[in-house]
């Protein structure tokens, strides 16, 4: 009888894991424009670390090259304005506003 309970518990756990995966896949299907399930979600994370690190370095390197070395920021936006030293209240308010606006605009995508 104990063996049957253990087998039933194992089957239940397996079904629960499959249903969680199915639930995530169905949610992905609802929000994709083509209506197809993702082929290889998160394939580059984990064992192939270079698939994540190399694009990040290339992205940040290109920003540094264009803005710091070629002065693209000056040509696009003009000279930098002089700002006063920020107070704690200003930093706290801008941080709280940024978090609020991020949640407001991106909540529908991250549900």
N, C-alpha and C positions, 0 to 999 in steps of 0.2 A: 504494500500500500504506500509506503514511504517513497519507493522508487517511482511510482506513478505520480505522486505529488511533485517530486523533483522534476520529472519529465514535463509535467504540465506547467510548472513554473518556468522551466527553460523555454518551452514553446511560447508562453505568454510574453516573456522578455524579448524573444526574437520577433514576435509579431509587433510588439510595442516599438521596437527599434525600426522595423520596416515601416510602420505607420508614421513615425516621426519623419523619416526620410521622404515618404510619400507626401506628407503634409507640406514639407518644404518645397518639394518639386511642384506640387499643385499651386502653391503661392507664387513660385517663380513663373509658372505658366500664365497666371492671371496678369502679371505685370510686363511680360515680354511682348513686344510689338509683333513678332513673327509667330507667337503661340507655340513655340517649340521648347522642350525642356533643355536646360543647359547641358552641353556635351561633357565637358570636363571641368566642373566648378572647382576652383582653388587648386588647380593642377600644379601651378608653379611654386606653391608654398610647401615648405618642409624640406624634402631631400634635394630639390633643385634651387638652392638659395640664390644662385647667380641670376636666375630669371626674375628675381625681385630686386636684387641689389644693383645690378647693372643698369636697368632703366632709371632707377632713382638717382644714381650717380650721374648718368647722362643728362637727365632733366635738370638737376641742380647745377651741374657743370655748365650747361648751355646758358642758364640764367646768369651765372657768375660771369661767364665770358662776354655775353652781350651787354650786361649792365655795368659791370665793374671795369672791363677792359676796353670796350668800344664806346662806352658812354651813351648807350641807347636810351637810358632813363632821362638824361638831360635833353636829348634831342626830341623825345616824345613829350615830356612833361615840363620842360624848362628847369630853371634852377630850383633847388630845394628851398622851401620856406623855412624861416627860423621859428622854431617852436620854443615855448617856455618849458621849464622843468615840470613834468607832470606830477600832480599830487596823488596821494593814495586814493582819494575819492574819485578822481578822474579815471585812474587805472581800474578801480573796482567797478565803476559804472560802465566803462567801455567793455570790460570783460563780461559783465552780466548781460549787457545788451547784445553782445556778439553771441553768447550762448543761447539767449532767448530767440534771437532772429534765426540762428542756425536750426534750432529745434522747430521753430514755426514753419520755415520753408522746406526743410528736409524730412520732417516727420512722415509725410505720406509715402516717401520712398523707402523708409527704414522700418516700417511696421512689420 
